[in-house]
């Protein structure tokens, strides 16, 4: 008697292998790790610098599930879209056009902040308003678009060419010539003012520090005084012309000055004494020096010849002297000291009888 075995179809073998073999000893169907989508970039800005369009942004810390940590190594490409007509973030890819696609490894970063410059922007969009957004690919998944940024492209304003700096005591003075024409000098423009940038570095360590904007408000005149010059080092400056809030010039010429802080801070003023149940409260006006480190309080009794240090380092502009005795007269003065150890002259002497 012959026994015949009907062969198992190939597709059946595949299904058996998929459902049973990988899960031997386990209960339930095979579970795959869920795919987590990338979060869109929220910290995104666009500004025209000279004839470049400068994009800056920071990537999110977490993916869209708010649990998975963002991994910069998974970012492959960046996509910048534009439109000359008003659009929304959801429609700019359809109604607009691709401005630039670029690999992330070709974009420089400053710590966790990325900067991309798109060149010769005025030749393409001279005196036009455009709408811009961007997205990125994380592994193979596309993020959502950023918010739309609206910017009007202007012919670049002429940068400052003759920045001059001088160092006087603890103040560094900057002067320059006015610039109110376009870079090609074909048209006069109405500028808003200027921004001042500075970095401080030690000799041989200039790359370790980054430029920071000094002025809180727009500088209106062609002169600026940096009174925060109490730290020894190399001070480097440049100035930018502001055409509008989103259009600035290229950097001026960069100027440097070496600062050796040998100048003491101001002398404390208006030292006064108050009586209290716990002793004598000595107070004085705060010294307005950005490099201030501390105050030193000196004291002597009326019968003594010399003053002695009562407290070497006081951070506030007052001190309660609990070590006084009734019936004695005490005299005090205060000095201020900066971070380089430069001590001021003595304040006026104040006295009181307990």
Secondary structure, DSSP 8 states (H G I E B T S, - for coil): ---------HHHHHHHHHHTGGGTT--SS-------------EEEEEEETTEEEEEEE--SB-TTSSSB--GGGEEEEEEEEESS---TTTHHHHSEEEEEEEGGGS-EETTEEEEEE---HHHHTT-EEEEEEEEEETTEE------EEEE----B------EEEEETTEEEEE-----BBTTSSSB----EEEEEEEEE-TT-GGGS--EE--SS-B-SSEEEE----S-EEEEEEEEEEEETTEE------EEEEE------------EEEEETTEEEEE------TTEEEEEEEEEETT-SS-EEEEEEESSSEEEE----TT-EEEEEEEEEETT--B------EEEE-
